[in-house]
C-alpha cells in the first residue's frame, strides 16, 4: 500500500484482445528519500557506463516480433539449448 510521498514501481499487463491495463503483483514502493537516492545512483551508472545507458533491449529487435523469435532469444532464455 502506497503512503503519501511514496513512489510505486509496478509491472502492468494487457490481456490479448483486451484494452484494460492491469497491475501485476510485481512491484515496489520507495519513500521519497529512497527515490531521490535511486535517481542519483542511476545518473552515476549512466555516466560511468555510457554503453549501458544507450543500450537497446533485445525485445525491441525484429526477431522478437513473434513468440517463436522471443523463445529462441539467448538473452531472454539463457538456459535454452
C-alpha positions in Angstrom: 0.0 0.0 0.0 1.4 3.4 -1.0 1.7 6.1 1.5 1.6 9.8 0.7 5.0 10.7 -0.7 5.8 7.2 -1.9 6.7 6.3 -5.5 5.4 3.0 -6.8 7.1 1.0 -9.4 4.9 -1.8 -10.7 4.7 -4.1 -13.8 1.5 -4.0 -15.8 0.0 -6.2 -18.5 -2.8 -6.2 -21.0 -4.6 -9.5 -21.8 -4.7 -10.4 -25.5 -7.8 -9.0 -27.1 -8.5 -6.7 -24.1 -7.8 -2.9 -23.7 -7.7 -2.7 -19.9 -4.3 -2.3 -18.3 -4.0 -4.4 -15.2 -1.3 -4.4 -12.5 0.7 -7.5 -11.6 1.9 -8.4 -8.1 5.5 -7.5 -9.1 6.4 -4.1 -7.8 8.0 -2.0 -5.1 7.2 1.2 -3.2 10.0 3.7 -2.5 10.0 6.5 0.0 10.8 9.9 -1.3 14.4 9.8 0.1 14.9 6.3 -1.4 13.6 7.6 -4.8 16.0 10.5 -4.8 18.9 8.2 -3.9 17.9 5.8 -6.7 17.9 8.7 -9.2 21.4 9.7 -8.1 22.7 6.2 -8.5 21.1 5.8 -11.9 22.8 9.0 -13.0 26.2 7.7 -11.8 25.7 4.4 -13.5 24.7 6.1 -16.8 27.7 8.4 -16.6 30.1 5.6 -15.8 28.8 3.1 -18.3 27.6 5.0 -21.4 27.2 1.8 -23.5 24.7 0.6 -20.8 22.9 4.0 -20.9 22.5 3.7 -24.6 21.6 0.0 -24.8 18.5 -1.2 -26.6 16.6 -4.1 -25.0 16.7 -7.3 -27.2 12.9 -7.4 -27.3 12.9 -4.3 -29.5 14.6 -6.3 -32.2 13.0 -7.7 -35.3 13.5 -11.3 -34.0 11.0 -10.6 -31.1 8.1 -9.8 -33.4 6.6 -13.2 -32.7 6.6 -15.8 -29.8 9.0 -18.2 -31.6 11.6 -15.5 -32.0 11.3 -14.4 -28.4 11.6 -18.1 -27.2 14.8 -18.5 -29.2 16.4 -15.4 -27.8 19.5 -16.3 -25.8 19.2 -13.1 -23.7 15.6 -13.8 -22.7 16.0 -17.5 -22.3 19.7 -18.1 -21.3 19.1 -21.8 -20.3 17.6 -22.9 -23.6 19.8 -25.2 -25.8 
